[in-house]
Amino acid sequence: MKKRIICAALALAMVLSLCGCGSDGKYKVVKSLGSQEYSIGFRNGDSTYHYIDKALKELAYEGVIDELSTQWFGSSRAVDFPSQKDALSELGYIAERTFIIGVDLDSAPMAFTKGEEYVGFDIDLAGKVCEKLGWGLKIQPIHSEDAYVELNSGNIDCAWGGVVLDKESPDYTILETYMSTDVVLAGKGSGSSSVRDKLLYIGTTQSALDTVNASSSVSRKLGQITRINGGAAEYFRALDNGDCDLILTNKAAVEYFNTH
């Protein structure tokens, strides 16, 4: 009995370590401010939607999406796609083309830059989709709030990931949400769990400021809010350097940077 209890405790410790939720994590969630959804949006009437949908279902059936999810999030259950065997066979001939996706590269671990490379779960997934379709892939960096403009102008074929699109708009066709994570204020693991009089770093977008101001119980306690350029890596580096007390990010990023 004692041996079983010890084994169970060790297993729990390993799980907490992998998901970045342990009390000894480098970073921790101080306050949750709502949720952020990840999906893929297309111009309404664009038949590309059907090819991406079917390719994703095949990849889910083959276990490829679970593999990518485990690689980036430590769990195959983090991402939810419906699966279907031989889904693409329903569409017949697939012509060659280059598929241009718009992604916000300030959204680690979904999409971000590492050196000269574009990396992340969404980047890898889009690559697998294009490989299955026999298409070339072009990554077009965009700001999430510019998704409307980029799609309408034809600069991109789809807006992929945590971009801002109105699901109720008749102008767009949007795949079902494949991942949802909490928008959070995060701090160093050894720091205080209070937001009072703290210096918060956020991004330069209006939605970032709106997210903080929407929670009056948080915004009125903060000492200062500073808007900075850069992505998730820069925010977490600012925490490491002691430049700020808190950052606006999401739970998936906290877990990723706790384990990488």
C-alpha positions as CSV (number, residue, x, y, z in Angstrom):
1,M,0.0,0.0,0.0
2,K,2.8,2.4,0.9
3,K,4.6,1.6,-2.3
4,R,1.4,2.4,-4.3
5,I,1.0,5.7,-2.6
6,I,4.6,6.7,-3.3
7,C,4.2,5.8,-7.0
8,A,1.0,7.8,-7.3
9,A,2.7,10.8,-5.7
10,L,5.6,10.5,-8.1
11,A,3.2,10.3,-11.1
12,L,1.3,13.4,-10.0
13,A,4.6,15.3,-9.6
14,M,5.6,14.4,-13.1
15,V,2.2,15.5,-14.5
16,L,2.5,18.9,-12.7
17,S,6.0,19.3,-14.0
18,L,5.0,18.6,-17.6
19,C,2.1,21.0,-17.6
20,G,3.9,23.8,-15.8
21,C,1.3,23.9,-13.0
22,G,3.6,23.0,-10.1
23,S,4.3,25.4,-7.4
24,D,8.0,25.5,-8.4
25,G,7.3,26.7,-11.9
26,K,9.4,29.5,-13.2
27,Y,6.2,31.4,-14.1
28,K,2.7,31.3,-12.6
29,V,-0.8,32.5,-13.4
30,V,-1.7,35.3,-11.1
31,K,-5.1,36.2,-12.5
32,S,-7.4,34.8,-15.3
33,L,-9.2,37.4,-17.4
34,G,-11.3,35.3,-19.8
35,S,-10.7,32.9,-22.6
36,Q,-9.0,33.0,-26.1
37,E,-10.1,30.7,-28.9
38,Y,-8.1,29.4,-31.8
39,S,-9.7,28.7,-35.2
40,I,-9.2,29.1,-38.9
41,G,-11.1,31.7,-40.9
42,F,-11.7,32.0,-44.7
43,R,-13.5,34.5,-47.0
44,N,-17.1,33.3,-47.3
45,G,-17.5,31.2,-50.5
46,D,-13.8,30.2,-50.8
47,S,-13.8,26.5,-51.6
48,T,-10.3,26.2,-49.9
49,Y,-12.3,25.8,-46.7
50,H,-13.4,22.3,-47.6
51,Y,-9.9,21.1,-48.4
52,I,-8.4,22.4,-45.1
53,D,-11.4,20.9,-43.2
54,K,-11.0,17.5,-44.8
55,A,-7.2,17.4,-44.5
56,L,-7.4,18.3,-40.8
57,K,-9.9,15.5,-40.2
58,E,-7.6,13.0,-41.9
59,L,-4.6,14.2,-39.8
60,A,-6.7,13.8,-36.7
61,Y,-7.7,10.3,-37.7
62,E,-4.1,9.4,-38.3
63,G,-3.0,10.7,-34.9
64,V,-0.7,13.4,-36.4
65,I,-2.5,16.2,-34.5
66,D,-2.2,14.3,-31.2
67,E,1.5,14.0,-31.9
68,L,1.9,17.7,-32.5
69,S,-0.2,18.5,-29.5
70,T,2.0,16.4,-27.2
71,Q,5.1,17.9,-28.7
72,W,4.0,21.5,-28.1
73,F,1.7,21.2,-25.0
74,G,2.7,18.0,-23.3
75,S,-0.7,16.5,-23.8
76,S,-2.6,15.0,-26.8
77,R,-5.9,16.3,-25.3
78,A,-5.0,20.0,-25.6
79,V,-6.3,20.3,-29.1
80,D,-9.7,19.0,-30.3
81,F,-10.3,18.2,-34.0
82,P,-13.0,15.9,-35.4
83,S,-11.5,12.9,-37.2
84,Q,-12.4,11.1,-40.4
85,K,-10.7,8.4,-42.4
86,D,-10.0,9.2,-46.1
87,A,-11.9,12.5,-45.8
88,L,-10.1,14.0,-48.8
89,S,-11.4,11.2,-51.1
90,E,-14.8,13.0,-51.1
91,L,-13.3,16.0,-52.9
92,G,-11.8,14.3,-55.9
93,Y,-8.9,16.0,-57.8
94,I,-6.7,18.4,-55.8
95,A,-4.9,21.0,-57.9
96,E,-1.4,22.1,-56.9
97,R,-1.1,25.6,-55.4
98,T,0.6,27.7,-52.8
99,F,-1.5,28.2,-49.7
100,I,-0.9,31.5,-47.9
101,I,-1.8,31.6,-44.2
102,G,-1.9,34.7,-42.0
103,V,-0.6,34.1,-38.5
104,D,0.2,36.3,-35.6
105,L,3.8,35.5,-34.7
106,D,3.4,37.1,-31.2
107,S,1.5,34.0,-30.0
108,A,3.9,31.4,-28.7
109,P,3.6,28.4,-28.5
110,M,1.1,28.6,-31.4
111,A,3.2,30.7,-33.8
112,F,6.4,32.6,-33.1
113,T,9.9,33.3,-34.4
114,K,12.9,31.4,-33.2
115,G,16.0,32.8,-34.7
116,E,15.2,33.1,-38.4
117,E,12.5,30.5,-38.4
118,Y,8.8,30.5,-37.9
119,V,7.9,27.8,-35.4
120,G,5.0,26.7,-33.3
121,F,2.0,24.3,-33.2
122,D,0.1,26.2,-35.8
123,I,3.1,26.4,-38.1
124,D,3.7,22.7,-37.9
125,L,0.0,21.9,-38.3
126,A,-0.3,24.1,-41.4
127,G,2.8,22.3,-42.8
128,K,1.2,18.9,-42.3
129,V,-2.0,20.1,-44.0
130,C,-0.2,21.3,-47.1
131,E,1.9,18.2,-47.2
132,K,-1.2,16.1,-47.3
133,L,-2.8,18.3,-50.0
134,G,0.4,18.5,-52.1
135,W,0.4,22.3,-51.7
136,G,3.2,24.7,-51.1
137,L,3.0,26.8,-47.9
138,K,3.7,30.4,-47.4
139,I,3.6,32.0,-43.9
140,Q,2.4,35.6,-43.9
141,P,2.9,37.4,-40.6
142,I,-0.1,39.6,-39.6
143,H,-1.3,41.3,-36.5
144,S,-4.4,39.5,-35.1
145,E,-6.6,42.6,-35.4
146,D,-5.7,43.0,-39.1
147,A,-7.2,39.6,-40.1
148,Y,-10.3,41.3,-41.7
149,V,-8.1,43.6,-43.8
150,E,-5.7,40.9,-44.9
151,L,-8.4,38.5,-45.9
152,N,-10.5,41.0,-47.7
153,S,-7.5,42.3,-49.7
154,G,-6.6,38.8,-50.8
155,N,-3.2,38.9,-49.2
156,I,-3.9,35.7,-47.4
157,D,-6.0,32.6,-48.1
158,C,-7.0,32.2,-44.4
159,A,-6.4,33.6,-41.0
160,W,-5.0,30.9,-38.8
161,G,-4.9,30.7,-35.0
162,G,-5.8,33.3,-32.4
163,V,-6.8,36.0,-34.8
164,V,-9.8,38.3,-34.4
165,L,-12.7,37.4,-36.6
166,D,-16.4,37.7,-36.0
167,K,-17.9,34.2,-36.2
168,E,-21.4,35.7,-36.8
169,S,-20.3,37.7,-39.8
170,P,-21.7,36.5,-43.2
171,D,-18.4,37.6,-44.8
172,Y,-16.3,34.7,-43.3
173,T,-16.4,31.0,-43.0
174,I,-14.7,29.8,-39.8
175,L,-13.8,26.3,-38.8
176,E,-14.9,25.1,-35.4
177,T,-12.6,26.2,-32.5
178,Y,-9.8,23.7,-32.1
179,M,-8.3,25.1,-28.9
180,S,-9.3,27.4,-26.1
181,T,-7.0,28.8,-23.4
182,D,-7.3,31.3,-20.6
183,V,-6.0,34.9,-21.1
184,V,-4.0,35.6,-17.9
185,L,-1.8,37.9,-16.0
186,A,1.4,36.0,-15.3
187,G,4.3,36.6,-13.0
188,K,7.4,34.9,-11.8
189,G,6.8,31.7,-9.8
190,S,8.5,33.1,-6.7
191,G,6.6,36.4,-6.9
192,S,3.5,37.7,-5.2
193,S,0.0,36.6,-6.2
194,S,-1.4,40.1,-5.8
195,V,-1.8,42.6,-8.6
196,R,-1.9,45.6,-6.3
197,D,0.6,48.4,-7.3
198,K,2.3,46.1,-9.9
199,L,3.8,47.1,-13.2
200,L,2.1,45.3,-16.0
201,Y,3.5,44.9,-19.6
202,I,0.9,44.3,-22.4
203,G,1.0,44.4,-26.2
204,T,0.3,47.5,-28.3
205,T,-3.1,46.3,-29.6
206,Q,-6.3,47.9,-28.5
207,S,-7.7,44.5,-27.6
208,A,-4.9,43.9,-25.1
209,L,-5.7,47.1,-23.3
210,D,-9.5,46.4,-23.5
211,T,-8.9,42.9,-22.0
212,V,-7.3,44.4,-18.9
213,N,-9.7,47.3,-18.5
214,A,-12.7,45.0,-18.8
215,S,-11.8,43.7,-15.3
216,S,-12.1,46.8,-13.2
217,S,-11.2,44.8,-10.1
218,V,-7.8,44.2,-11.6
219,S,-7.2,47.5,-13.6
220,R,-7.9,49.8,-10.6
221,K,-5.4,47.9,-8.4
222,L,-2.5,47.9,-10.9
223,G,0.2,50.5,-10.3
224,Q,1.0,51.0,-14.0
225,I,0.2,49.5,-17.4
226,T,3.0,49.8,-20.1
227,R,2.4,48.9,-23.7
228,I,5.4,47.3,-25.5
229,N,6.3,45.9,-28.9
230,G,7.3,42.3,-29.2
231,G,5.9,38.8,-28.7
232,A,5.5,36.3,-25.9
233,A,9.3,35.6,-25.7
234,E,10.0,39.3,-25.1
235,Y,7.3,39.5,-22.4
236,F,8.7,36.5,-20.5
237,R,12.2,37.9,-20.9
238,A,11.0,41.2,-19.3
239,L,9.8,39.2,-16.3
240,D,13.2,37.4,-16.1
241,N,15.0,40.7,-16.2
242,G,12.8,42.3,-13.6
243,D,11.6,45.0,-16.0
244,C,8.0,44.4,-14.9
245,D,6.0,42.5,-12.3
246,L,3.3,41.0,-14.5
247,I,2.6,40.3,-18.2
248,L,-0.6,39.8,-20.2
249,T,-0.4,36.5,-21.9
250,N,-2.3,33.2,-22.0
251,K,-2.1,30.0,-20.0
252,A,-0.7,27.9,-22.9
253,A,2.2,30.3,-23.2
254,V,2.9,30.1,-19.4
255,E,2.9,26.3,-19.6
256,Y,5.1,26.3,-22.7
257,F,7.8,28.7,-21.2
258,N,7.7,26.7,-17.9
259,T,8.8,23.6,-19.8
260,H,11.1,25.0,-22.6
